[in-house]
Each structure stands twice: as structure tokens, then as C-alpha cells.
Amino acid sequence: MTTPGTRSRGAGFLLVALMLVALNLRAPLTSLPPVVAQVSDALALTPAQAGLLTSVPVLCFALLTPPSSLLVARIGPERAVLIAVLGVLAGEVLRSAGSVPAALAGTAVLGAGITVGNVAVPVVIARDFLARSAVVTGMYSATMNLGSTLTTTLTVPLAAALGWQWALAGWGVLAAVAVVAWGAAMRGLPHGAPRVAPASGAVAPTRSPRRLTVLLCVAFSGQAFSYYGATAWLPEILHTRLGLEPAAAGNLSAPFQLAAIAGSFAIPFALGRGASFRAAAVGTTLAWLALPAGMLAAPDLAVVWVSIAGAAQGANFTLVFTLITQRAPTVAAARRASAVVQTVGYACAALAPTLLGAVHTATGGWDVPLLVLLVTLLFMGVMLQLATRSPRAGR
């Protein structure tokens, strides 16, 4: 017989397992850039091949999200999550095998695994944690950023001690732990369980899910474009505008990732204290705008702008997917909306580094690329304001 206490313990273990999975959904992407020069030298990679190692996963997000959504619908989110972490584990090992074909194939495999996880994890949240979706989505976003921070910080010393192959493959330990934990958690999952009623204060399902999906597609495109564009070029912008050495510029850009952990919890904290989704959208947009506006107007305060925008990008990710979770009328609708939003958003994200780099080359400076980010974020903010209108007002 299942008692309330047993259900509570089961939900707690499920949450821990889900966070262990989340730890692997960005960490493999950020483990490579710190040692990409070593990998390129060891494998005699061309610049184009080295670029593929960092860009293929984001392309996977855009191209493989629709089939990943169909996979989740066919086999269920719990089995899809297991496939995701197994794919990440296999990809990390294959990427470190020591040949160019293996490196490219491994990158594609782990990119595919992460794509499946990107779709499946929000479905699990929508199905099993609807009443606490804002908090759990915040934990999910924060844990992904924690994984990114760990691999960004520790891969270089690991490579110095063990070599780049063991340093990259070693992060597969995180995936192996997630496989074991999720395999155990799956036994207690209520397959096909219906959604429960939202907690008091949660947003009611929208009567216009297509309209919401379109608005969030545009908003998340602005978020993803700005995030991947800033991640690619922020160290170079800091180097150019402040005259910093490359290492110092890299260190100064680190809070953009680290502050996202705090930002991910800001949304559930604010919503839990009575803030509306619309007010939260205003706050995240203004904070995000601090980066391009601040670097244009007062670059000497870069650490302030980088930190504020870092918190904003983590908060904004949480906001978008909490809206999908709470306003979708069914779990299936949440899965479809999440897939569409991610497909469009990551397609735009894949273009960001190249587009901003081309604008920089054409204009000979960083003012115009920063203005591009500024306009993109303003447009994102407008879409978020429309998306966070009350369901009745938005029908």
C-alpha cells in the first residue's frame, strides 16, 4: 500500500534524480571550450573542424527537437530521460577516443542526447511537479548552470593532470551517476499520470495555447540568440573595450554563467511572494538589457553589467519554461509547446555567434553588435509582456 509518506519520499528521490540528469544537460558543452586548443593541436583539426565541435550540439537542439518530441510521446518521458543521459555518457566517451571522426561523432551523439533531455525533463516537471513547477524549473535551470560552471572551471586543471582525453571523458562520471539514479527513480514513476491541480497562486491554463506558443517562440529566440551570442563574444568584447589580457577577459566574463544559478531561483522566489508573471518579465528584461546598454555606456563597470545579465538569463529561461508548464492545458500540450519553442529558439541561437561576428567584421567594432543585442532583447521583452497577460486577457 502506498502511503502519503511513501509518495513524498518517492517524489523527493525523483526530484534528486531529475537534478542529477539536469547536471549533464549543459556540462558537456562547456567542458570543451577551455581545452579546445589542446584538442585541436592533438587531432590536427582545421579551424572549421574545431568550430564544429562547439556548434554541432546547438544545431542538434534546433534540428532534433521535433523528432525528440515524437520520441517522448511514443516511449514516455521517463524512458526518454534515460536515453538522454545514456546518449550523453556515450557521446562524452566517444568524443575523447582520440581521432577526428570519433570527436565529431561523439559530439553529435551527446548533442542528440542533450536534445532529448531538453524536451523530456520539462515534460516530467509538467506531469509530476505541476504544483511546484516554478521552483522545480528554477532548480532545473540552476543545476544546468552549476554543471556548466563545474566543467568550465575544472576541465583545465584536470587536463593538466590527466590529459585532455581523460579530462573530457571523466565528466562522464556525472552521466553514469545520473543513469543509475534515474533508473532507480523510474521504478516508482506513475506512468501516464494525469496532471494535478496547480497550487494556489499558480497560473491557470491558457485558452489560447497556440498564441502563447508563438509569443514564447519569439521571446525564447531572443533569449537564446542573446545568450549564445554573448557567450561566444563576451570575452573578446571585454578584451577590446577594456584592454584586458585574454585570460583576464575570460575571468571577467565568468559571472555571466555563474550568476545564472542565483537568477534561476529569483523567479520562483518572486512568484512565491505574490509577484505577477508580467512583473517578473519586466524585471528580467531590464536586467538582461544591462549588458549591452552598460557595455555601450559605461564599460568600466563591466563586472556589474555581466553579473546582472548573467542572473537575468538564468531567470528568463526559468520564466519561459514555467509559463509553458503552467499554462499548457495538458502534459501533451506542454510537450508540443516546449518542442516548438526550443526548435525555433535554438535555430536562432545557432546563428548568433556567426551573425554577431560578421557584424563586428563589417563595422570594425563592437558598438553595432551590442546594439543588435539591445534591439533583440527589447523585442524579447515586448513578446514576454504579451505572453504574460492573463489567460482571459490573452484569448
VENJOLIN-V422702 format. One record per residue. N is the residue number from 1. PSI is psi in radians with two decimals (* if undefined). OMEGA is omega in whole degrees, -180 to 180 (999 if undefined). D_LAST is the distance of its C-alpha to the last C-alpha in whole Angstrom. Layout:
n=N psi=PSI omega=OMEGA d_last=D_LAST
n=N psi=PSI omega=OMEGA d_last=D_LAST
This chain:
n=1 psi=2.36 omega=180 d_last=44
n=2 psi=2.11 omega=180 d_last=41
n=3 psi=2.86 omega=176 d_last=41
n=4 psi=-0.67 omega=179 d_last=38
n=5 psi=-0.68 omega=178 d_last=40
n=6 psi=-0.75 omega=178 d_last=41
n=7 psi=-0.68 omega=-180 d_last=37
n=8 psi=-0.77 omega=179 d_last=37
n=9 psi=-0.68 omega=178 d_last=39
n=10 psi=-0.73 omega=178 d_last=38
n=11 psi=-0.66 omega=179 d_last=34
n=12 psi=-0.76 omega=179 d_last=36
n=13 psi=-0.68 omega=177 d_last=38
n=14 psi=-0.73 omega=-180 d_last=35
n=15 psi=-0.76 omega=178 d_last=34
n=16 psi=-0.79 omega=180 d_last=37
n=17 psi=-0.68 omega=180 d_last=37
n=18 psi=-0.68 omega=178 d_last=34
n=19 psi=-0.59 omega=175 d_last=35
n=20 psi=-0.63 omega=174 d_last=38
n=21 psi=-0.84 omega=-178 d_last=36
n=22 psi=-0.56 omega=180 d_last=34
n=23 psi=-0.39 omega=-177 d_last=37
n=24 psi=0.02 omega=-173 d_last=38
n=25 psi=-0.02 omega=171 d_last=35
n=26 psi=-0.43 omega=-175 d_last=36
n=27 psi=-0.75 omega=180 d_last=39
n=28 psi=-0.45 omega=-179 d_last=41
n=29 psi=-0.65 omega=-176 d_last=39
n=30 psi=-0.08 omega=176 d_last=41
n=31 psi=-0.47 omega=-176 d_last=44
n=32 psi=-0.85 omega=-174 d_last=45
n=33 psi=-0.69 omega=-179 d_last=45
n=34 psi=-0.42 omega=-178 d_last=47
n=35 psi=0.29 omega=-176 d_last=50
n=36 psi=-0.53 omega=178 d_last=49
n=37 psi=-0.72 omega=178 d_last=52
n=38 psi=-0.74 omega=179 d_last=54
n=39 psi=-0.76 omega=180 d_last=52
n=40 psi=-0.76 omega=179 d_last=53
n=41 psi=-0.76 omega=-177 d_last=56
n=42 psi=-0.64 omega=-176 d_last=57
n=43 psi=0.02 omega=-178 d_last=56
n=44 psi=0.84 omega=-179 d_last=57
n=45 psi=2.51 omega=169 d_last=53
n=46 psi=2.82 omega=176 d_last=52
n=47 psi=-0.63 omega=180 d_last=50
n=48 psi=-0.72 omega=179 d_last=47
n=49 psi=-0.71 omega=177 d_last=48
n=50 psi=-0.67 omega=178 d_last=47
n=51 psi=-0.63 omega=179 d_last=44
n=52 psi=-0.63 omega=-179 d_last=43
n=53 psi=-0.47 omega=179 d_last=43
n=54 psi=-0.39 omega=-176 d_last=41
n=55 psi=-0.42 omega=-177 d_last=38
n=56 psi=-0.76 omega=-180 d_last=38
n=57 psi=-0.71 omega=-180 d_last=36
n=58 psi=-0.64 omega=175 d_last=33
n=59 psi=-0.64 omega=176 d_last=34
n=60 psi=-0.73 omega=179 d_last=34
n=61 psi=-0.74 omega=-177 d_last=30
n=62 psi=-0.76 omega=-172 d_last=29
n=63 psi=-0.55 omega=-172 d_last=31
n=64 psi=-0.02 omega=179 d_last=31
n=65 psi=-0.78 omega=178 d_last=27
n=66 psi=-0.86 omega=177 d_last=26
n=67 psi=-0.52 omega=176 d_last=30
n=68 psi=-0.66 omega=177 d_last=29
n=69 psi=-0.72 omega=177 d_last=26
n=70 psi=-0.66 omega=178 d_last=28
n=71 psi=-0.78 omega=179 d_last=31
n=72 psi=-0.72 omega=179 d_last=29
n=73 psi=-0.61 omega=-175 d_last=27
n=74 psi=-0.78 omega=-173 d_last=31
n=75 psi=-0.15 omega=-180 d_last=33
n=76 psi=2.61 omega=-177 d_last=31
n=77 psi=-0.54 omega=-178 d_last=30
n=78 psi=-0.77 omega=177 d_last=33
n=79 psi=-0.60 omega=179 d_last=35
n=80 psi=-0.70 omega=177 d_last=33
n=81 psi=-0.73 omega=179 d_last=34
n=82 psi=-0.76 omega=177 d_last=37
n=83 psi=-0.67 omega=-179 d_last=38
n=84 psi=-0.88 omega=-177 d_last=36
n=85 psi=-0.55 omega=173 d_last=38
n=86 psi=-0.68 omega=177 d_last=41
n=87 psi=-0.72 omega=178 d_last=40
n=88 psi=-0.79 omega=180 d_last=40
n=89 psi=-0.85 omega=-180 d_last=44
n=90 psi=-0.72 omega=-179 d_last=45
n=91 psi=-0.71 omega=180 d_last=44
n=92 psi=-0.71 omega=179 d_last=45
n=93 psi=-0.80 omega=-178 d_last=49
n=94 psi=-0.69 omega=-180 d_last=49
n=95 psi=-0.49 omega=-175 d_last=48
n=96 psi=0.21 omega=-174 d_last=51
n=97 psi=-0.39 omega=174 d_last=53
n=98 psi=0.30 omega=176 d_last=55
n=99 psi=2.79 omega=-180 d_last=54
n=100 psi=-0.83 omega=178 d_last=52
n=101 psi=-0.69 omega=180 d_last=51
n=102 psi=-0.69 omega=-180 d_last=50
n=103 psi=-0.77 omega=-180 d_last=48
n=104 psi=-0.76 omega=180 d_last=46
n=105 psi=-0.74 omega=179 d_last=46
n=106 psi=-0.68 omega=178 d_last=45
n=107 psi=-0.72 omega=179 d_last=42
n=108 psi=-0.70 omega=-180 d_last=40
n=109 psi=-0.81 omega=-179 d_last=41
n=110 psi=-0.55 omega=175 d_last=40
n=111 psi=-0.72 omega=177 d_last=37
n=112 psi=-0.73 omega=179 d_last=36
n=113 psi=-0.78 omega=180 d_last=36
n=114 psi=-0.65 omega=179 d_last=34
n=115 psi=-0.77 omega=177 d_last=31
n=116 psi=-0.74 omega=178 d_last=31
n=117 psi=-0.67 omega=178 d_last=31
n=118 psi=-0.63 omega=-179 d_last=28
n=119 psi=-0.75 omega=-171 d_last=26
n=120 psi=-0.69 omega=-176 d_last=28
n=121 psi=-0.82 omega=176 d_last=28
n=122 psi=-0.51 omega=178 d_last=24
n=123 psi=-0.72 omega=176 d_last=24
n=124 psi=-0.73 omega=178 d_last=27
n=125 psi=-0.77 omega=-179 d_last=25
n=126 psi=-0.58 omega=-177 d_last=22
n=127 psi=-0.77 omega=-170 d_last=24
n=128 psi=-0.19 omega=-177 d_last=27
n=129 psi=0.56 omega=-175 d_last=26
n=130 psi=-0.74 omega=-177 d_last=22
n=131 psi=-0.39 omega=180 d_last=23
n=132 psi=0.54 omega=-171 d_last=25
n=133 psi=-0.65 omega=-179 d_last=23
n=134 psi=-0.77 omega=-180 d_last=23
n=135 psi=-0.80 omega=-177 d_last=27
n=136 psi=-0.66 omega=176 d_last=27
n=137 psi=-0.68 omega=175 d_last=25
n=138 psi=-0.73 omega=177 d_last=27
n=139 psi=-0.71 omega=179 d_last=31
n=140 psi=-0.87 omega=179 d_last=30
n=141 psi=-0.77 omega=-179 d_last=29
n=142 psi=-0.69 omega=-179 d_last=32
n=143 psi=-0.67 omega=175 d_last=34
n=144 psi=-0.75 omega=179 d_last=34
n=145 psi=-0.57 omega=175 d_last=35
n=146 psi=-0.76 omega=177 d_last=38
n=147 psi=-0.74 omega=178 d_last=39
n=148 psi=-0.75 omega=-179 d_last=39
n=149 psi=-0.73 omega=-180 d_last=41
n=150 psi=-0.85 omega=-176 d_last=43
n=151 psi=-0.62 omega=177 d_last=44
n=152 psi=-0.69 omega=-175 d_last=44
n=153 psi=-0.66 omega=-167 d_last=46
n=154 psi=-0.21 omega=-177 d_last=49
n=155 psi=-0.70 omega=-179 d_last=49
n=156 psi=-0.88 omega=177 d_last=51
n=157 psi=-0.59 omega=176 d_last=54
n=158 psi=-0.70 omega=179 d_last=54
n=159 psi=-0.65 omega=178 d_last=54
n=160 psi=-0.59 omega=-177 d_last=57
n=161 psi=-0.63 omega=-170 d_last=59
n=162 psi=-0.24 omega=-172 d_last=58
n=163 psi=2.72 omega=-173 d_last=57
n=164 psi=-0.57 omega=-178 d_last=54
n=165 psi=-0.84 omega=179 d_last=53
n=166 psi=-0.56 omega=179 d_last=54
n=167 psi=-0.73 omega=179 d_last=52
n=168 psi=-0.79 omega=-179 d_last=49
n=169 psi=-0.52 omega=-177 d_last=49
n=170 psi=-0.49 omega=178 d_last=50
n=171 psi=-0.18 omega=173 d_last=46
n=172 psi=-0.31 omega=176 d_last=46
n=173 psi=-0.69 omega=178 d_last=47
n=174 psi=-0.72 omega=179 d_last=44
n=175 psi=-0.68 omega=179 d_last=42
n=176 psi=-0.74 omega=177 d_last=45
n=177 psi=-0.72 omega=179 d_last=45
n=178 psi=-0.67 omega=178 d_last=41
n=179 psi=-0.83 omega=-179 d_last=42
n=180 psi=-0.83 omega=-178 d_last=44
n=181 psi=-0.77 omega=-179 d_last=42
n=182 psi=-0.63 omega=176 d_last=39
n=183 psi=-0.70 omega=177 d_last=41
n=184 psi=-0.70 omega=-178 d_last=42
n=185 psi=-0.55 omega=-178 d_last=39
n=186 psi=-0.54 omega=-177 d_last=38
n=187 psi=-0.46 omega=-179 d_last=40
n=188 psi=0.07 omega=-177 d_last=38
n=189 psi=2.38 omega=177 d_last=35
n=190 psi=1.49 omega=-174 d_last=33
n=191 psi=2.23 omega=178 d_last=32
n=192 psi=0.34 omega=-178 d_last=29
n=193 psi=2.49 omega=178 d_last=28
n=194 psi=2.79 omega=174 d_last=25
n=195 psi=2.53 omega=175 d_last=22
n=196 psi=2.89 omega=-179 d_last=23
n=197 psi=2.51 omega=178 d_last=21
n=198 psi=2.67 omega=176 d_last=20
n=199 psi=2.85 omega=177 d_last=22
n=200 psi=2.27 omega=-180 d_last=22
n=201 psi=-0.17 omega=178 d_last=20
n=202 psi=2.83 omega=-177 d_last=18
n=203 psi=2.35 omega=178 d_last=14
n=204 psi=2.66 omega=178 d_last=13
n=205 psi=2.50 omega=-179 d_last=11
n=206 psi=2.65 omega=174 d_last=8
n=207 psi=-0.07 omega=-179 d_last=6
n=208 psi=1.17 omega=-176 d_last=5
n=209 psi=-0.58 omega=180 d_last=9
n=210 psi=-0.73 omega=178 d_last=10
n=211 psi=-0.79 omega=179 d_last=8
n=212 psi=-0.75 omega=-179 d_last=9
n=213 psi=-0.75 omega=179 d_last=13
n=214 psi=-0.82 omega=-180 d_last=13
n=215 psi=-0.74 omega=-179 d_last=13
n=216 psi=-0.48 omega=173 d_last=15
n=217 psi=-0.83 omega=-179 d_last=17
n=218 psi=-0.75 omega=-179 d_last=18
n=219 psi=-0.78 omega=-179 d_last=18
n=220 psi=-0.51 omega=174 d_last=21
n=221 psi=-0.75 omega=176 d_last=23
n=222 psi=-0.73 omega=178 d_last=24
n=223 psi=-0.90 omega=-176 d_last=25
n=224 psi=-0.73 omega=177 d_last=27
n=225 psi=-0.82 omega=-178 d_last=28
n=226 psi=-0.70 omega=-179 d_last=29
n=227 psi=-0.90 omega=-177 d_last=30
n=228 psi=-0.54 omega=175 d_last=33
n=229 psi=-0.79 omega=179 d_last=34
n=230 psi=-0.71 omega=179 d_last=35
n=231 psi=-0.70 omega=-178 d_last=36
n=232 psi=-0.68 omega=-168 d_last=38
n=233 psi=-0.14 omega=-177 d_last=40
n=234 psi=-0.80 omega=178 d_last=40
n=235 psi=-0.70 omega=180 d_last=43
n=236 psi=-0.66 omega=177 d_last=44
n=237 psi=-0.77 omega=179 d_last=43
n=238 psi=-0.68 omega=178 d_last=44
n=239 psi=-0.76 omega=-176 d_last=48
n=240 psi=-0.82 omega=-173 d_last=48
n=241 psi=-0.45 omega=-178 d_last=46
n=242 psi=-0.10 omega=-180 d_last=48
n=243 psi=0.48 omega=-178 d_last=51
n=244 psi=2.66 omega=170 d_last=51
n=245 psi=2.69 omega=-178 d_last=53
n=246 psi=-0.72 omega=-180 d_last=50
n=247 psi=-0.74 omega=180 d_last=51
n=248 psi=-0.66 omega=177 d_last=50
n=249 psi=-0.68 omega=177 d_last=47
n=250 psi=-0.72 omega=179 d_last=46
n=251 psi=-0.67 omega=-179 d_last=46
n=252 psi=-0.45 omega=179 d_last=45
n=253 psi=-0.19 omega=-176 d_last=41
n=254 psi=-0.67 omega=180 d_last=41
n=255 psi=-0.32 omega=178 d_last=39
n=256 psi=-0.60 omega=177 d_last=36
n=257 psi=-0.75 omega=-173 d_last=36
n=258 psi=-0.73 omega=-178 d_last=38
n=259 psi=-0.32 omega=179 d_last=36
n=260 psi=-0.45 omega=178 d_last=33
n=261 psi=-0.82 omega=177 d_last=34
n=262 psi=-0.71 omega=-179 d_last=33
n=263 psi=-0.59 omega=-180 d_last=30
n=264 psi=-0.52 omega=179 d_last=29
n=265 psi=-0.21 omega=-177 d_last=29
n=266 psi=-0.65 omega=-178 d_last=28
n=267 psi=-0.94 omega=178 d_last=24
n=268 psi=-0.56 omega=178 d_last=25
n=269 psi=-0.81 omega=-179 d_last=28
n=270 psi=-0.77 omega=-179 d_last=25
n=271 psi=-0.63 omega=179 d_last=23
n=272 psi=-0.31 omega=179 d_last=25
n=273 psi=0.37 omega=170 d_last=27
n=274 psi=-0.01 omega=178 d_last=23
n=275 psi=2.55 omega=178 d_last=22
n=276 psi=2.81 omega=175 d_last=18
n=277 psi=-0.61 omega=-179 d_last=17
n=278 psi=-0.75 omega=178 d_last=16
n=279 psi=-0.70 omega=178 d_last=20
n=280 psi=-0.66 omega=179 d_last=21
n=281 psi=-0.70 omega=177 d_last=19
n=282 psi=-0.81 omega=-178 d_last=21
n=283 psi=-0.79 omega=-179 d_last=24
n=284 psi=-0.66 omega=179 d_last=24
n=285 psi=-0.83 omega=180 d_last=24
n=286 psi=-0.71 omega=-180 d_last=27
n=287 psi=-0.69 omega=178 d_last=29
n=288 psi=-0.72 omega=-179 d_last=28
n=289 psi=-0.32 omega=-180 d_last=29
n=290 psi=-0.53 omega=-177 d_last=33
n=291 psi=-1.06 omega=-180 d_last=34
n=292 psi=-0.70 omega=-179 d_last=34
n=293 psi=-0.76 omega=-179 d_last=34
n=294 psi=-0.73 omega=-180 d_last=37
n=295 psi=-0.42 omega=175 d_last=39
n=296 psi=-0.71 omega=-172 d_last=39
n=297 psi=-0.66 omega=-175 d_last=40
n=298 psi=1.22 omega=-176 d_last=42
n=299 psi=-0.38 omega=179 d_last=43
n=300 psi=-0.35 omega=177 d_last=46
n=301 psi=0.55 omega=-173 d_last=43
n=302 psi=-0.68 omega=-178 d_last=42
n=303 psi=-0.57 omega=178 d_last=42
n=304 psi=-0.86 omega=-177 d_last=39
n=305 psi=-0.70 omega=-180 d_last=37
n=306 psi=-0.75 omega=-179 d_last=37
n=307 psi=-0.78 omega=-180 d_last=37
n=308 psi=-0.79 omega=-179 d_last=34
n=309 psi=-0.59 omega=177 d_last=32
n=310 psi=-0.79 omega=176 d_last=33
n=311 psi=-0.66 omega=-178 d_last=32
n=312 psi=-0.72 omega=-177 d_last=28
n=313 psi=-0.60 omega=175 d_last=28
n=314 psi=-0.71 omega=179 d_last=29
n=315 psi=-0.70 omega=-176 d_last=26
n=316 psi=-0.68 omega=176 d_last=23
n=317 psi=-0.80 omega=179 d_last=24
n=318 psi=-0.73 omega=-179 d_last=23
n=319 psi=-0.83 omega=-177 d_last=20
n=320 psi=-0.82 omega=-174 d_last=19
n=321 psi=-0.38 omega=171 d_last=20
n=322 psi=-0.69 omega=176 d_last=19
n=323 psi=-0.77 omega=179 d_last=15
n=324 psi=-0.81 omega=-177 d_last=16
n=325 psi=-0.79 omega=-173 d_last=18
n=326 psi=-0.52 omega=-175 d_last=16
n=327 psi=-0.20 omega=175 d_last=12
n=328 psi=2.37 omega=-176 d_last=13
n=329 psi=-0.42 omega=180 d_last=14
n=330 psi=2.91 omega=176 d_last=17
n=331 psi=-0.72 omega=179 d_last=20
n=332 psi=-0.71 omega=178 d_last=20
n=333 psi=-0.67 omega=177 d_last=17
n=334 psi=-0.72 omega=178 d_last=18
n=335 psi=-0.82 omega=-178 d_last=21
n=336 psi=-0.76 omega=-180 d_last=19
n=337 psi=-0.77 omega=179 d_last=17
n=338 psi=-0.71 omega=-179 d_last=20
n=339 psi=-0.78 omega=-179 d_last=22
n=340 psi=-0.81 omega=-179 d_last=20
n=341 psi=-0.76 omega=-179 d_last=19
n=342 psi=-0.67 omega=179 d_last=23
n=343 psi=-0.89 omega=-179 d_last=24
n=344 psi=-0.79 omega=-177 d_last=23
n=345 psi=-0.80 omega=-177 d_last=24
n=346 psi=-0.42 omega=172 d_last=27
n=347 psi=-0.74 omega=176 d_last=28
n=348 psi=-0.66 omega=-180 d_last=27
n=349 psi=-0.67 omega=-179 d_last=29
n=350 psi=-0.45 omega=-180 d_last=32
n=351 psi=-0.36 omega=-169 d_last=33
n=352 psi=-0.93 omega=-178 d_last=33
n=353 psi=-0.74 omega=-179 d_last=36
n=354 psi=-0.78 omega=-178 d_last=38
n=355 psi=-0.83 omega=-180 d_last=36
n=356 psi=-0.64 omega=176 d_last=37
n=357 psi=-0.69 omega=179 d_last=40
n=358 psi=-0.71 omega=178 d_last=40
n=359 psi=-0.72 omega=177 d_last=39
n=360 psi=-0.78 omega=-180 d_last=42
n=361 psi=-0.72 omega=-177 d_last=44
n=362 psi=-0.57 omega=-175 d_last=44
n=363 psi=-0.25 omega=178 d_last=43
n=364 psi=0.33 omega=179 d_last=46
n=365 psi=-3.06 omega=-176 d_last=44
n=366 psi=0.00 omega=-180 d_last=41
n=367 psi=-0.84 omega=-178 d_last=40
n=368 psi=-0.77 omega=175 d_last=38
n=369 psi=-0.66 omega=177 d_last=36
n=370 psi=-0.63 omega=176 d_last=35
n=371 psi=-0.62 omega=176 d_last=34
n=372 psi=-0.79 omega=177 d_last=32
n=373 psi=-0.72 omega=-179 d_last=31
n=374 psi=-0.85 omega=-179 d_last=30
n=375 psi=-0.71 omega=179 d_last=28
n=376 psi=-0.76 omega=-179 d_last=26
n=377 psi=-0.61 omega=175 d_last=25
n=378 psi=-0.76 omega=179 d_last=24
n=379 psi=-0.72 omega=176 d_last=21
n=380 psi=-0.77 omega=-179 d_last=20
n=381 psi=-0.68 omega=177 d_last=20
n=382 psi=-0.77 omega=180 d_last=17
n=383 psi=-0.66 omega=178 d_last=15
n=384 psi=-0.65 omega=178 d_last=16
n=385 psi=-0.70 omega=177 d_last=14
n=386 psi=-0.67 omega=-178 d_last=11
n=387 psi=-0.48 omega=-176 d_last=11
n=388 psi=0.18 omega=170 d_last=12
n=389 psi=2.71 omega=180 d_last=10
n=390 psi=2.61 omega=-179 d_last=9
n=391 psi=-0.69 omega=-179 d_last=6
n=392 psi=-0.70 omega=-180 d_last=5
n=393 psi=-0.47 omega=-175 d_last=6
n=394 psi=0.02 omega=-175 d_last=4
n=395 psi=* omega=999 d_last=0
